[in-house]
């Protein structure tokens, strides 16, 4: 375990913000402390597992991004996987529209590529060769799946320790930046990987969203201890500025709104033993309300997809 600093100001003078449970803890008593830096207003986990310990908190049999390599999946998992195929196309479209058009000769880097489905969707959409798609994934089983199934070059080492040579038209952090211990070093090296007109695409849960406020400690996207940082557009902008980067646009990602509301309701149901149908209905209703709030004010969206360029 380690005490964390605010990556924006390198300060440890943070105030207690919220205690949240690990959603994979069956006993329900595995609590983690979120703190908020008073100057930057960034929310982050402290204390937290260090880099040698964090892998123990990613249960491969339950962690959704790794379901492609899981055996004996249940009905809920099958539903998630069937919907994910539709969502992947939406993700790929947002990434493509985030900057200059991609072509068959474009190069793509995804940091935290999991089992490689998003990279493959982009590759097939634009006819890009597998050789031009590079991934980093520290979990060996999903990385092997991406290599063996799609033929991608996927490195299991930490991105900071061996960044790839050359530059890329897209550098993707899709729900991965919030997991990274050495976040400043990672952003420095990722910025160096951008081509002249390249774009970094960062998808993040929004700690300032309507559903984060509504669900409080039950909000699924706190996801302690796997999520180390919790950004809003303002706090992400402050961090990016340190690395010569700026947000050029941000868009809501609506599928995550329903995911976050439905799974937050499941967190409540597990704690209070309520009716599954009741929480399902309420999750759908609140997902619709949060979607409407995000349409009215983007800064209230549950998940935001940022297009980032060098200053």
N, C-alpha and C positions, 0 to 999 in steps of 0.2 A: 504494500500500500504506500501511496505517496500523497503529500500535500501538493495541490496544484496552484500555479500562479495564473493570474489573468493574462492571456496571451497578447492582449492589446497594450497594457501598461506594465506588465511584468510585476504586478502587485499581488500580495497575499492578504491585503486588508479588505477582504470581502465580508459581507454580512450574510447571515443565514437567510435563505429564501424559502425553501420548501423541503420536506422530507418525503421521499417517494419509495415505493417498494419495487423490487425486481419482479417483473411479471412472470418470470420462469421459476420463481421460488414457490414451491408447493406449500411450504409452511406459512407463507405470507408475512414472515417476520424479518425478511432481509431488507432492511431500510438503508437508504442512501441519502446523503445530504447535498442538496443543491444550494449554492451560494451566489450572491450577485455583487459584482464589483461596483462600488458607489460612484466611481468616476466614469467608467465606460458603459455601465449598466448591463454588461454581459453576464449572463447566467451560466454557471458551469459547475461540474461535479468536483467536490473536494471534501474529504480525501477520496482517492480513486485507486483502482488497481493499476499497478505500473505495467509497462509494456510486456514484462515476462509473465504477468498474471492474467491479463485481460482475455486471453484465448479461452480460459476456463469458463468464461461467462457467455460463450456463444454455443449453446446446445444445438448441435447439428440436426438432431431429430425434430426440433421445434422452431428453429429460426427461419422465418419465411424466405429470405433471399437464397437459402440453400436447399429449398424443397426439391429442386431438380435432381439432386443426388440422394434423396431420402427414399428408403424402401418402405412398403406397407403404409402408404399415405391414407389418411382418413377422408371422409366426404368433404369436410371443411377445406382440407388441403387441395382436393381435386377441384373444388369450386374456385379457390384462390388461383390455381394454376390456369384454369380455363379463362378466367377474367384477365389474368396477367398477360396472356397473349394479345388481347385487345389493347391493354394499357401500354404494352411495349411499343406498339405502333404510334401511339400518341406521344410517348417519350421521344421516340426517334424523330417524329415530325417537329417537336419543339427544339430539339438539338440542331436539326438541319436548318431551321428558320432563325436560329440565334445569331447567325453571321453570314458571310458570303456563301453562295451556293456550294454544296459539296459536289464532287465529281468522282469518277471511277479512280482517279489518281490521288484522291485526298488521303491524308493520314490521320488516324484517330487514336488517341490515348485515353484509356479509362482507368482511373485509379480507384481500386475497390470494385473490380469487375464481376465479382462473385462467380456465377457459373457461365457467364459470357453471353447470355441471351440478348442483352441490350446491344452489345457490340455486333452480334450477328444480325440483329434486325437492321441496324444502320448499314452494315456491309451489304446485305441483300438489297436494301432499298436503293442504293446508289451504284451497285455493281463494283464495290471496292474489293480488292484482293485481300485475302486473309493476312498476307504478309504486311499489309499496311495498317493492320489493327493490332495494337499492343495493349496488354492489360497487366495490372498489378493486383494480386489477390493473395493475402498472407495465409488464408486457410487453404491447406493443401488439397483437400478433396474437391471443393468447387473449382479450384485452379486447374486440376487435372481434367475435370469435366470440360472446361472451356478449351483446353488444349486438344483433348482427344476427340471431342465432338465437332468443334468448329475449326481446328487447325490454327488457332491463334498462338502468338507468342505471349505467354503469361508467366510473369515472374512472381515467385512466392516471397522474395526478399522485401524488406521495407523500401518503399519508393525513394526515401531520402538517402539510402545507402548505395543505390545503383540506378539513378535516373537514366532513361534511354538516350542514346545519341540522336541527333537530328531534332527537327521541329515538327509540330503537328498542327493541323487545321482546327481540330477540336481537342480540348483537354477536358475530360468529364469527371466530375465528382457528383455522382447521383446518390444522394443520401449516404455519403461516405466521409465528407469533411468533418462532420460532428463526431466521428469515431477516432480521429487521428491524434495521437499524443503529441507528436512533434509538428504541430500545425503550422508554426511560422516557417520552419525549415522546409516543410512540404510545399507551402505556397511559393516560397522563393524559387525552388527548383521547378515547380510546375510552370511558373511564369517564364522561366528560361526555355521551357519546351514549346512555347507558343510561336507559331509562324508569324510573319510580319502582320498579316491581317487575320491571324487566328483568334479564336474565341474560347474562353474557359466557360463551361456550363456547370453551374453549381445548384443542385436541388437540395433544399433544406426544410425541415419542419420550422414553422414560424412560432416562436415563443410568445409573440404578441398577437396571435390569432384569436378569433372569437372562441373557438373550441378549447384552446389552451386555458383561457380564462374561465370558461364554463365548467370544464371538468376538473380543474385544479390538480390535486395530487393523483387523480385517476387518469389523467391524459396519457394516452399510450405512447406518445412521442417523447416523453421524458426518458423512457426506456433505459433507466439506470441499471447497471453501470456501463452499458455499452455506448450510450450517447454521453460524450464528455463535455460538449458545449451546446448551448441553446441560443441561436441567433434570432435577431429581428433584422429588418433591412438596415436600421441605423447602426447596430453593433457590427454587422458584417461589413458595412461600408468603412467603419473605423479600422477594422482589421486589414482589409484589402489595401487601404491607403498606405499602410506600412510597407507594402510590397510593390508599390508602383502600379496598382491595379484599381480599376473603378467599375462600378455597376453601370452598364449601358442600358439595360432594361430588366424588368422582372415581370413574370407572369404567374398566375395561380395554376396549380395542377389539381384539378377537381377530383380525380379518382382518389387521391390521398385524403381528401376531406371526408369521404364516406368511410374509408378504411379507418381513419383516426377516430371518428365518432363511433363506429360499430365496435371497435376493439376497446375503446374507452368504456363503453357500456358493458362490455364483457368483464373489464376490470372491476366495475361496480358490482356486477352480478356475482362474481366470485367472492367478493367481500361480504355482500349482504344476502346472498342466496335468494335473489329474486327470480321472477319468471323470465325464461329465456325469450319468449315471444314478446313480452313487454319491453325488454331492453332492445330487442331487434327493431321493433317498431319505433321506439324512441330514438335509436341511433340513426335510422333512416330519416326521421323527421328533423333531427338536429343537423344531420348532414346537409339536408336541403336548406335549412336556415343559415348554416355556416357558408354554404356556397353562395347564397344570396348576399350575405354580408361581404364576402370577398369580391363579388361583382360590383358592389357599391363602393367598396374601398379595398383596393388590392392589399393594403397593409394588414387587413384582417384575415387574409386567406390562411388556410391550414398549412399548406406547403407552397413555397415559392421557388420558382426556377429562375435563377439569375443568369443573365448573359454578362460576362466580365471581360474587359479588354485592358491592355496596358495603357497607362496614362500618356 
